Amino acid sequence: MAETDTKKAASSWLNVAVDYGPLAAFLISYRLFAPDSGAIEDELVLAALTTKAIVQSTLVFIVAAVIALGISKWRLGKVSPMLWFSTALIVVFGGFTIWTGDQRIIQLKPTVLYTLFGIALLVGWQIGRALLKILLEAAFEGLSNEGWLKLSRNWGVFFLFLAALNEALGAYMSFEGWLWAKFWVFMPLSFLFTFANIPMLLKHGLDVGQDEEEAQER
């Protein structure tokens, strides 16, 4: 039992690393490549150097995303549909960013990802199909179909909220500020939203390991 719990914990941490590792590489590389705005008075030179830093860090982002996908396949034995789709978007939008030098293209990637997943989950909920179950079934054992439908609906709405939030932050914040927001705004919101759904999940049959504990006590 302890060994199983250890493996689950390791797998969970690996999932977090795979999901957020490329973003961390993106942020760190931009910090390394970005020019010192206080030391450069010429606005045209500063803009050119900033664009160069965005292109360089985007290339790092693409490479890190592909590596994360390979690690997921190697260590977890599978690649989730969401990770496949997210990596494909990073490659496509990142490629266009490198080609054009326009930072808004890479900033648009999360908006597209959140919007498509949000719409897909809400359409599935409307027709009585919990599409989220395909992605997360192993994480929520024992959850009833009604529970899956409600969870899909909730995440569908939340994804659309994140899409709107990403657009708002991209429009009103600097590129680096937007990058930091991915860690200090989006990540905490996602964790809080996940925990906020737990009471509903418990009402709809979520297995939290109580059966195994009772069996061992006997």
Backbone bond lengths (Angstrom), bond angles and torsions (degrees), N, CA, C in turn:
res aa  C-N    CA-C-N  psi(-1)  N-CA   C-N-CA  omega(-1)  CA-C   N-CA-C  phi
1 M - - - 1.470 - - 1.519 110.58 -
2 A 1.360 116.64 -45.44 1.458 120.98 179.58 1.521 111.00 -64.07
3 E 1.358 115.54 -39.44 1.469 119.88 179.36 1.521 110.86 -64.53
4 T 1.337 115.97 -40.35 1.459 120.47 178.68 1.518 111.40 -63.51
5 D 1.335 115.84 -43.00 1.465 120.30 178.93 1.529 110.72 -63.25
6 T 1.343 116.05 -38.58 1.463 120.38 179.27 1.520 110.57 -63.86
7 K 1.328 116.31 -42.06 1.461 120.46 179.53 1.525 111.23 -65.89
8 K 1.330 116.66 -39.20 1.462 120.36 178.47 1.521 110.80 -65.13
9 A 1.347 115.64 -41.12 1.461 119.55 179.36 1.524 110.94 -64.49
10 A 1.339 116.05 -42.90 1.460 120.33 178.86 1.521 111.09 -63.23
11 S 1.340 115.40 -40.91 1.459 120.23 178.22 1.523 111.47 -63.81
12 S 1.339 116.57 -39.82 1.461 120.82 179.65 1.518 110.99 -63.85
13 W 1.331 116.01 -44.15 1.466 119.82 179.17 1.515 111.10 -65.80
14 L 1.324 117.20 -36.34 1.457 120.51 178.27 1.522 110.54 -65.68
15 N 1.332 116.37 -38.77 1.466 120.47 176.90 1.522 111.19 -61.13
16 V 1.334 115.85 -42.37 1.470 120.24 178.59 1.527 109.88 -63.30
17 A 1.340 116.55 -42.87 1.463 120.73 179.81 1.523 111.53 -63.41
18 V 1.329 116.35 -41.31 1.460 121.13 179.35 1.531 110.75 -65.98
19 D 1.334 116.18 -39.19 1.463 120.46 -177.87 1.529 112.51 -72.51
20 Y 1.331 116.41 -42.21 1.462 119.86 -171.99 1.530 114.37 -107.80
21 G 1.337 117.14 -9.61 1.457 120.40 179.03 1.531 113.48 -58.97
22 P 1.338 119.05 -49.15 1.464 120.02 178.21 1.526 112.92 -59.18
23 L 1.334 116.58 -38.08 1.463 120.21 178.55 1.526 110.60 -65.69
24 A 1.335 116.63 -39.51 1.465 120.30 177.13 1.528 110.65 -63.53
25 A 1.344 115.84 -40.59 1.467 120.25 177.76 1.526 110.51 -63.73
26 F 1.327 116.06 -38.11 1.464 122.37 177.91 1.528 110.23 -60.94
27 L 1.308 116.28 -49.23 1.467 121.53 -177.82 1.533 111.94 -65.50
28 I 1.326 115.94 -46.41 1.470 120.04 -178.56 1.526 111.06 -63.49
29 S 1.335 115.80 -43.76 1.464 118.88 -179.13 1.526 111.34 -65.46
30 Y 1.339 117.10 -36.94 1.463 118.68 178.03 1.525 110.46 -65.60
31 R 1.315 116.29 -39.53 1.469 120.14 178.40 1.534 110.30 -61.55
32 L 1.334 117.04 -35.59 1.454 121.36 -179.22 1.528 111.78 -74.74
33 F 1.335 116.28 -37.96 1.456 120.63 -174.10 1.526 113.90 -89.49
34 A 1.329 117.65 -23.12 1.468 120.93 -173.66 1.527 111.06 -65.44
35 P 1.321 117.31 139.77 1.475 120.73 179.42 1.519 111.48 -74.52
36 D 1.312 115.72 158.75 1.459 122.19 175.94 1.530 108.05 -82.44
37 S 1.320 116.32 104.79 1.465 120.57 -175.60 1.530 112.05 -62.51
38 G 1.331 117.06 -28.89 1.458 120.13 -179.36 1.516 113.62 -72.91
39 A 1.335 116.44 -20.98 1.465 120.68 -177.26 1.521 112.92 -96.64
40 I 1.325 117.73 -6.53 1.467 121.55 -177.68 1.520 109.47 -119.12
41 E 1.307 115.97 116.17 1.462 120.47 -176.88 1.526 112.38 -88.66
42 D 1.319 117.21 -31.81 1.464 121.46 -178.78 1.527 109.49 -72.40
43 E 1.325 116.86 116.01 1.470 121.33 -176.39 1.519 112.34 -65.95
44 L 1.324 117.39 -34.91 1.463 120.46 179.63 1.528 111.10 -67.38
45 V 1.324 115.63 -41.19 1.471 119.78 177.81 1.522 110.17 -65.63
46 L 1.339 116.28 -42.91 1.460 120.67 179.25 1.522 111.01 -61.74
47 A 1.330 117.31 -42.85 1.469 121.41 179.40 1.519 110.82 -63.67
48 A 1.343 116.46 -40.39 1.460 120.42 -179.69 1.531 111.18 -66.06
49 L 1.325 116.33 -42.63 1.467 120.73 179.65 1.529 111.57 -68.33
50 T 1.334 115.94 -35.85 1.464 120.21 177.43 1.521 110.64 -65.72
51 T 1.330 116.49 -43.28 1.469 120.90 177.23 1.521 110.67 -61.23
52 K 1.330 116.30 -41.51 1.467 120.41 178.25 1.529 110.52 -61.67
53 A 1.336 116.66 -41.64 1.469 121.00 179.60 1.527 110.76 -64.33
54 I 1.332 116.81 -39.53 1.464 120.91 178.68 1.520 110.54 -64.32
55 V 1.331 116.58 -42.69 1.469 121.04 179.30 1.524 110.18 -63.69
56 Q 1.330 117.15 -45.00 1.471 120.82 -179.31 1.531 111.38 -63.98
57 S 1.325 116.52 -45.76 1.467 119.49 -178.97 1.521 111.44 -69.18
58 T 1.317 117.68 -30.51 1.467 120.62 176.16 1.516 110.71 -66.36
59 L 1.332 116.66 -38.86 1.461 120.35 176.48 1.531 110.53 -62.26
60 V 1.326 116.34 -41.90 1.475 120.70 176.17 1.530 109.70 -61.54
61 F 1.331 116.90 -41.04 1.463 122.86 179.05 1.521 111.09 -58.65
62 I 1.330 116.40 -45.55 1.466 121.06 -179.30 1.531 110.32 -63.55
63 V 1.324 116.69 -47.70 1.466 120.69 -178.94 1.532 110.55 -62.49
64 A 1.345 116.81 -42.85 1.468 120.78 -179.72 1.528 111.08 -65.03
65 A 1.338 117.12 -37.51 1.465 120.67 179.43 1.529 111.35 -65.38
66 V 1.324 116.32 -41.46 1.474 120.40 178.73 1.531 110.15 -66.61
67 I 1.339 116.78 -40.57 1.467 120.60 177.40 1.533 110.30 -62.94
68 A 1.338 117.13 -42.47 1.467 121.28 179.17 1.522 110.76 -61.03
69 L 1.323 116.41 -39.74 1.465 120.06 178.23 1.531 110.21 -63.43
70 G 1.336 116.20 -42.34 1.463 119.81 178.43 1.519 112.17 -64.61
71 I 1.335 117.08 -39.86 1.466 121.10 178.15 1.522 110.81 -63.85
72 S 1.341 116.45 -40.64 1.466 120.40 178.25 1.528 110.64 -59.65
73 K 1.327 115.91 -43.01 1.469 120.17 179.83 1.520 110.93 -67.80
74 W 1.338 116.21 -38.88 1.464 121.33 -176.74 1.523 112.50 -73.34
75 R 1.335 117.10 -47.94 1.451 120.98 -172.93 1.521 113.38 -88.79
76 L 1.337 116.89 -35.34 1.467 120.25 -178.31 1.522 112.71 -98.24
77 G 1.314 116.52 -13.61 1.464 120.75 178.66 1.511 113.84 79.61
78 K 1.342 117.63 5.67 1.458 120.43 -179.44 1.526 109.69 -160.20
79 V 1.316 114.61 163.56 1.460 121.55 174.57 1.522 107.14 -126.55
80 S 1.321 116.95 121.97 1.458 120.72 -177.70 1.523 110.18 -66.65
81 P 1.356 117.21 150.33 1.475 120.28 177.16 1.525 112.15 -55.47
82 M 1.340 116.79 -36.89 1.456 120.04 -179.59 1.524 111.19 -66.18
83 L 1.347 117.48 -38.56 1.457 120.65 178.90 1.525 110.83 -68.84
84 W 1.343 117.05 -40.24 1.467 120.40 175.57 1.526 110.15 -57.08
85 F 1.335 115.20 -48.91 1.456 120.66 -176.04 1.526 111.47 -66.78
86 S 1.337 116.36 -43.32 1.458 121.23 -179.94 1.529 110.67 -62.58
87 T 1.340 117.07 -43.50 1.460 120.81 179.94 1.521 111.02 -64.62
88 A 1.339 116.01 -40.46 1.463 119.75 177.87 1.525 111.12 -61.12
89 L 1.333 116.49 -41.58 1.465 120.20 178.59 1.526 111.36 -66.18
90 I 1.340 116.28 -39.15 1.471 119.58 178.45 1.526 110.42 -61.66
91 V 1.336 116.23 -43.26 1.464 120.24 179.85 1.525 111.12 -64.86
92 V 1.344 116.20 -45.45 1.464 120.22 -177.17 1.528 111.17 -68.41
93 F 1.338 116.66 -54.78 1.461 120.24 -177.98 1.535 111.09 -68.10
94 G 1.332 116.54 -36.10 1.458 119.53 176.67 1.514 111.48 -65.10
95 G 1.329 116.32 -39.92 1.461 120.51 177.99 1.520 111.93 -61.33
96 F 1.325 116.29 -43.17 1.464 120.12 177.99 1.527 111.21 -67.14
97 T 1.339 116.67 -34.29 1.463 119.98 177.66 1.526 110.43 -64.24
98 I 1.327 116.00 -44.34 1.466 120.34 178.38 1.527 110.78 -63.67
99 W 1.311 116.16 -39.19 1.463 121.32 -178.08 1.532 111.89 -68.75
100 T 1.322 116.50 -44.03 1.462 120.55 -174.76 1.526 113.82 -96.03
101 G 1.353 116.82 -23.47 1.457 120.02 -175.57 1.517 113.22 74.66
102 D 1.330 116.96 16.82 1.468 122.23 -177.90 1.525 109.26 -98.87
103 Q 1.337 116.81 113.81 1.459 121.05 -177.13 1.519 112.67 -65.46
104 R 1.321 119.22 -25.46 1.456 121.88 -177.44 1.527 111.80 -64.42
105 I 1.323 116.67 -24.00 1.468 119.06 -178.64 1.525 110.31 -68.02
106 I 1.333 117.06 -47.72 1.466 119.38 179.15 1.524 110.36 -69.51
107 Q 1.332 117.75 -30.52 1.462 120.24 176.98 1.528 111.76 -69.94
108 L 1.315 116.36 -22.53 1.466 120.91 -179.76 1.527 112.16 -76.87
109 K 1.332 116.34 -21.08 1.463 120.19 -176.67 1.523 113.46 -55.43
110 P 1.353 120.12 -50.31 1.468 119.25 178.55 1.524 112.94 -61.24
111 T 1.326 116.82 -36.11 1.470 119.78 179.36 1.522 110.64 -61.24
112 V 1.325 116.32 -45.16 1.470 120.78 179.06 1.522 110.62 -64.31
113 L 1.337 116.49 -45.47 1.467 121.04 -179.57 1.522 111.28 -60.48
114 Y 1.344 117.13 -50.93 1.462 121.08 -178.73 1.527 111.48 -63.28
115 T 1.321 116.61 -41.20 1.464 119.88 -177.72 1.524 111.53 -65.47
116 L 1.328 116.77 -46.29 1.468 120.23 -178.64 1.525 111.54 -64.39
117 F 1.329 116.98 -43.88 1.459 119.45 178.50 1.522 111.07 -67.83
118 G 1.328 117.38 -39.34 1.459 120.37 178.46 1.513 112.05 -61.11
119 I 1.331 116.16 -47.19 1.471 120.71 179.59 1.524 110.41 -64.21
120 A 1.342 116.71 -43.99 1.468 120.21 -179.16 1.529 111.26 -60.41
121 L 1.335 117.01 -43.51 1.469 120.42 -179.39 1.521 111.57 -66.90
122 L 1.323 117.49 -39.80 1.467 120.26 -179.08 1.525 111.52 -71.69
123 V 1.323 117.39 -36.72 1.469 120.09 175.79 1.525 109.46 -65.01
124 G 1.340 116.89 -43.45 1.462 120.44 177.04 1.509 111.76 -60.35
125 W 1.327 116.68 -41.57 1.469 120.97 178.25 1.529 110.71 -62.95
126 Q 1.315 117.04 -41.18 1.466 120.90 -179.31 1.529 112.14 -63.47
127 I 1.320 116.97 -35.84 1.473 119.86 -178.13 1.528 112.16 -95.09
128 G 1.347 116.38 6.02 1.455 120.16 175.77 1.508 115.54 83.38
129 R 1.349 116.80 21.56 1.468 120.48 178.21 1.529 109.52 -119.31
130 A 1.320 115.76 119.83 1.464 120.76 -178.27 1.532 109.32 -86.34
131 L 1.327 116.53 90.64 1.461 120.57 -176.23 1.524 111.88 -66.59
132 L 1.319 116.81 -24.05 1.468 120.10 179.93 1.522 110.99 -65.33
133 K 1.316 117.23 -24.31 1.466 121.60 -179.69 1.526 111.09 -62.58
134 I 1.330 117.05 -31.24 1.463 121.39 179.43 1.527 110.58 -64.29
135 L 1.340 116.10 -35.26 1.458 121.13 -176.83 1.517 113.85 -86.54
136 L 1.343 116.94 -33.93 1.467 119.63 -167.05 1.529 114.85 -124.70
137 E 1.307 118.34 16.36 1.469 119.69 -174.43 1.519 112.58 -55.80
138 A 1.339 117.49 -42.31 1.468 120.32 -177.87 1.523 111.95 -66.61
139 A 1.328 117.17 -22.85 1.461 120.64 -177.06 1.523 112.69 -84.12
140 F 1.330 117.52 -18.81 1.464 120.91 -176.37 1.531 109.89 -131.24
141 E 1.322 116.05 64.95 1.461 121.55 -178.09 1.528 110.52 -66.01
142 G 1.312 116.09 139.50 1.460 122.07 176.70 1.511 114.52 87.23
143 L 1.322 118.03 -6.81 1.463 121.46 -177.58 1.528 110.40 -68.27
144 S 1.333 116.38 131.64 1.460 121.28 -179.05 1.530 110.46 -71.90
145 N 1.341 115.22 165.79 1.466 119.49 179.61 1.529 110.73 -62.37
146 E 1.331 116.41 -37.56 1.469 119.76 177.91 1.525 110.67 -62.98
147 G 1.332 115.89 -38.96 1.457 120.51 177.88 1.521 111.44 -64.02
148 W 1.341 115.59 -42.11 1.464 119.62 178.17 1.520 111.29 -63.63
149 L 1.327 116.62 -39.96 1.466 119.99 179.29 1.532 111.38 -63.36
150 K 1.331 115.66 -43.77 1.465 119.00 179.10 1.525 111.38 -65.88
151 L 1.333 116.28 -39.75 1.457 120.00 179.00 1.536 110.77 -64.78
152 S 1.333 116.19 -41.36 1.467 120.50 177.43 1.523 110.96 -62.58
153 R 1.333 116.31 -42.33 1.473 120.27 177.90 1.527 110.63 -61.64
154 N 1.337 116.19 -46.96 1.460 120.27 -177.87 1.527 112.04 -62.10
155 W 1.340 115.64 -44.45 1.457 118.77 -179.48 1.530 110.81 -70.69
156 G 1.315 117.35 -32.16 1.460 120.20 177.02 1.517 110.96 -60.02
157 V 1.327 116.04 -46.81 1.468 121.21 178.19 1.531 109.97 -65.15
158 F 1.313 116.41 -41.64 1.465 120.59 -178.11 1.529 111.13 -64.79
159 F 1.337 117.25 -40.43 1.462 120.39 177.78 1.529 111.54 -61.76
160 L 1.317 116.79 -40.82 1.468 119.57 178.11 1.529 110.80 -65.36
161 F 1.338 116.24 -36.73 1.461 120.50 175.49 1.523 110.45 -62.25
162 L 1.345 117.04 -43.59 1.455 120.92 179.68 1.524 111.06 -64.49
163 A 1.335 116.98 -36.51 1.464 120.55 177.75 1.526 110.74 -61.36
164 A 1.337 115.78 -45.82 1.467 120.08 179.09 1.528 110.96 -65.67
165 L 1.328 116.36 -40.17 1.463 120.80 179.65 1.525 110.81 -64.66
166 N 1.328 116.81 -40.73 1.467 120.39 178.90 1.522 111.05 -61.35
167 E 1.335 116.98 -42.23 1.457 120.64 178.57 1.523 111.23 -64.50
168 A 1.322 116.53 -41.31 1.470 120.46 -179.23 1.526 110.79 -65.05
169 L 1.327 117.31 -45.69 1.461 120.67 -179.24 1.528 111.36 -67.25
170 G 1.341 116.23 -38.14 1.461 119.81 178.50 1.519 112.32 -64.47
171 A 1.340 115.82 -31.87 1.463 120.32 -177.79 1.526 112.18 -79.05
172 Y 1.326 117.72 -31.58 1.467 120.24 -171.58 1.531 114.67 -111.35
173 M 1.328 117.54 -3.92 1.462 120.14 -179.34 1.518 110.63 -117.19
174 S 1.325 116.16 159.41 1.460 120.62 173.20 1.527 108.86 -67.97
175 F 1.330 115.93 165.95 1.459 119.53 -179.52 1.530 110.97 -59.88
176 E 1.335 116.18 -44.68 1.464 119.39 179.72 1.524 111.43 -66.32
177 G 1.335 116.78 -38.52 1.460 120.22 176.87 1.511 111.49 -61.84
178 W 1.331 115.83 -39.53 1.470 120.79 177.81 1.527 110.12 -64.10
179 L 1.342 116.69 -40.42 1.463 119.93 178.77 1.529 111.06 -62.54
180 W 1.332 116.87 -45.85 1.456 120.06 179.23 1.526 111.23 -62.44
181 A 1.332 116.59 -34.11 1.465 120.62 -179.92 1.521 111.39 -62.83
182 K 1.334 117.34 -27.51 1.464 119.73 178.50 1.527 110.60 -62.33
183 F 1.337 115.98 -31.53 1.459 120.47 179.20 1.526 112.56 -89.52
184 W 1.332 116.37 -46.46 1.453 119.87 -170.79 1.522 114.16 -93.05
185 V 1.319 118.18 -5.61 1.466 121.46 177.11 1.525 110.57 -120.44
186 F 1.315 117.26 -58.22 1.461 121.17 -174.45 1.532 112.76 -67.95
187 M 1.321 116.79 -43.61 1.464 119.05 -179.34 1.526 112.26 -64.62
188 P 1.346 119.49 -50.22 1.475 118.65 177.73 1.523 112.97 -60.76
189 L 1.339 117.07 -39.70 1.463 119.86 178.63 1.524 111.19 -61.22
190 S 1.329 116.47 -40.82 1.470 120.30 -179.33 1.524 111.10 -65.70
191 F 1.340 117.00 -42.30 1.467 120.16 178.42 1.533 110.89 -65.72
192 L 1.314 117.07 -43.50 1.464 120.94 179.18 1.518 110.92 -62.38
193 F 1.326 116.32 -41.39 1.463 119.93 179.67 1.530 110.67 -65.43
194 T 1.324 116.27 -39.60 1.472 120.14 177.92 1.519 110.84 -60.29
195 F 1.323 117.07 -47.47 1.467 120.82 -179.93 1.530 111.65 -67.57
196 A 1.315 117.36 -32.74 1.469 120.70 179.93 1.521 111.71 -64.75
197 N 1.343 117.34 -24.19 1.460 121.18 -179.23 1.528 113.31 -86.34
198 I 1.328 117.54 -11.11 1.470 120.40 -175.16 1.532 113.26 -59.66
199 P 1.355 120.41 -45.37 1.474 118.80 178.63 1.535 112.64 -56.52
200 M 1.330 116.89 -40.38 1.466 120.06 178.36 1.524 110.44 -65.51
201 L 1.329 117.05 -40.46 1.458 121.06 -179.26 1.529 111.10 -65.30
202 L 1.326 117.31 -39.02 1.469 120.70 178.88 1.527 111.33 -64.35
203 K 1.324 116.67 -34.21 1.466 120.68 178.21 1.520 112.21 -68.97
204 H 1.328 115.60 -20.27 1.467 119.66 -176.99 1.522 112.50 -112.42
205 G 1.338 116.02 30.55 1.461 120.42 167.40 1.503 117.49 93.77
206 L 1.336 118.66 10.79 1.461 119.65 -179.63 1.521 110.79 -58.01
207 D 1.332 117.03 127.83 1.459 122.77 179.49 1.526 108.89 -86.91
208 V 1.327 117.46 116.03 1.465 121.43 179.73 1.524 111.30 -106.56
209 G 1.337 116.90 21.09 1.457 120.56 175.54 1.511 115.00 87.72
210 Q 1.333 118.33 8.32 1.457 121.09 -177.83 1.521 111.78 -67.38
211 D 1.360 115.61 -35.71 1.475 119.14 -178.81 1.528 110.72 -62.45
212 E 1.368 116.79 -42.57 1.453 120.07 -178.80 1.524 110.60 -66.62
213 E 1.335 116.85 -39.13 1.462 120.51 179.74 1.521 111.02 -64.77
214 E 1.354 117.00 -41.66 1.452 120.59 179.13 1.513 111.09 -65.30
215 A 1.334 116.25 -38.32 1.467 120.20 -179.98 1.530 109.90 -64.87
216 Q 1.338 117.48 -38.86 1.453 120.30 -179.52 1.538 110.85 -68.60
217 E 1.328 116.74 -37.77 1.457 120.82 -179.39 1.536 110.50 -63.79
218 R 1.341 115.93 -33.89 1.455 119.39 178.74 1.525 111.73 -73.45
